[in-house]
Amino acid sequence: MKDEPPVFSSGAGPRADSHPLTGLLEALRPPPWVVDEVQNRVVLFLNHVLQQEPAATDRLRRQKGKAMLVRWNDISLLLAPTAAGLLERAAPDTRPELTMTLVQASPLAVAQSLMAGQKPAVDIQGDVQLAAEVAWLVDNVRWDVEEDLARLIGDAPAHTLGRFAAGAVTALRAFVERLPRPPGGGTAP
């Protein structure tokens, strides 16, 4: 018999190749109703951002009904563009025409990439035209946080908070750039 670590089929046990935080995150897995509600909120947020950019809704409108699966580790979200150019959750039995899988497994590695101003590595398979539209959305659509804050607290306070947040992001990016990188130039696990 080989000296191999035990295999945990439930997904709740530690793995030899995982980051120390992975076991903690697996132990804190939320119940299905929480996951469902978070996914609904993500779709609402994405639609809020999309509505601020008419070109984005026009592009999505042309892809109406084409399901796309977004995956990262064991988290997945199945979406489909609507006739209004927004997104909705597709039925669970829908076969996706596009699958986008975030390659980096470690939450820390993903956060480091984002804070360094880089896009995390994504494996894309499926409909080429839908993939091109999604790539355009990722490159061109941004959430205007300051505009949303201005509706709540007024222009001047929103501008002040926006400047403060931009400074904090710049400082955080500088900190992440100073973190040691593992040999080979990749991001830390």
N, C-alpha and C positions, 0 to 999 in steps of 0.2 A: 504494500500500500504506500502510495506517495504521501509525502508530508506537505499537504496542501491545506490552505485555510478553508474552513467550512463555507459553503455557499448558502446564503440566506435568501430564500425565495420570496419572503414577505416584503423585502426591501427595508426592513426595520433594523437590520443589524449592521455592525461596522464592516467596512471593506478595507483590505490592506492597501489598495491603490487610491483611496479617497483622501481628501483634505480633512483635517481634524474637525472643521466646522460642518462638514457634510453630515456626519452622524448626528450632530445636534439638530441640524435643520430637518433631518428625516424624523427625529423623535418629536419635533414640534409640528408635524404635518397637520394642517387644518382639516376639519371635517368637510365632506363633499359640498354641503350647502354653502360654506364659506367660499370655497373655490369657485362655485357657480356664481355667487354674488360678486366676487372680485372680477371675474371675467366679464360680467355684465357692466361693471363700472369701467373697465378698461375699454370696452366697445363704446360706451358713452363718451369717454374722454377722447378717444380717437376721432369720433364723429364731431365733437366740439372743435377739435383742431382742424379737421378737414373742411368744416363749414366756413372757416376763415379764409380759405383759398379756393376760389371758384374753378381755377384750372385743375385742381386736384379732384373735385367732384365730377368735372367733365370727363377726366381720364377714367375714373372708377365707373362712371355711368356706362362707358363703352364695354366694360368687363362684367356687366350685370350677370349675377348667378354663378360665376366661376369661383368655386370654392378654393380656398387656400388654407393650408395648415401651417401654423407657426409653432415650432417645437424648441424646447430647451430642457435638457435632461428629461425628467418625467413630467414636465409642464407642457401642456399643448393647448392651443386655441384654434378652432376651426371657424374661419370667417368667409363671408361672401359679400361682394359689392351688391348694392340695391339699385333700383331704377332711379333713385334720387342721387346716386353717386356717393352714398355713405356706406358704412359697413354694418353687417348684422352677423350674429352667430348662426352658423349653418347647422342643420340637423346632424346629430352625432353619426348617423349612418351615411352621410354624404361622402362621396369619394372626391378627395381634393385634386384639383388640376395643377396645383402648385404646392410644393412642400419646401419650407424654409426652416432649416435646422441650425441653431446657434451652435457652432463647433466647440467653443470653449465651455468646459463643464464647470469650472470653478467660478462661483459668484465673485470672488476677489479678482480673478483675471478679467472678467467682463467689466467690473467696475474700474479697474486700472485702465483698460482700453478706452472706455468712455471718458474718463477723467483726463486722459492724455489727448483727447480730441480725435481718437481713432474709432473707426467702426469695427465692432467685433466681427470675427470671421464667421461667415454664414455659408452653409451648403445649400444650394438652390437646385431643385429638380422639378421639371414639369413644363408647363405652358410658357413658351418663350415670350410671347406678347404680354401676358400677365406679369411675368417676372420683370420685363422692361418697365411696365407702368409702376410696379411696386418700387423698383429702384429709383424711378423719377420722384416718387413721393418721398422716399427716404432722403434723397438729395435736396429736395426743394421745399418741403413743407416743414415749418417750424411753429412751435407754440409761442404765441406772443403773451408771455406771462404778465408783462407790465400792463398791456391793454386790459387783460382780465382783472388785474388788481385795481386798475383805475376805475372800473365800473363799481367796485366795492368800496374803495376808500378815497377815491379822488385822484386827480392827475399828479399833483406834487408829491404826496406820500408814496404813490406807486413808483414814481420816477426815482425817489430816494431809495426805496427798497430794491428796485431794479439795479441801481448802481452798486448797492451793498452786496447783492447776490452775485453780480458779475465779478466784483472784487474777490469774493469768497471762492468762486469757481476758479478764478485765475490763480489764487494762492494754493488751492487744492491741486490743480493741475501741476504747478511747480513742484509741490511736494511729491506727487506721484512720479514725476520725471526723475526725481532724485532717488527713488527707491531702487535697490539693487535688482538687476535683471539676472535670471538664471543663465548659465552658459548656453550658447546657441542663439541668443537674441530674442527668445520668446518671452512671454509674460509669465510671471510667477504663478504657480498653481494655487 
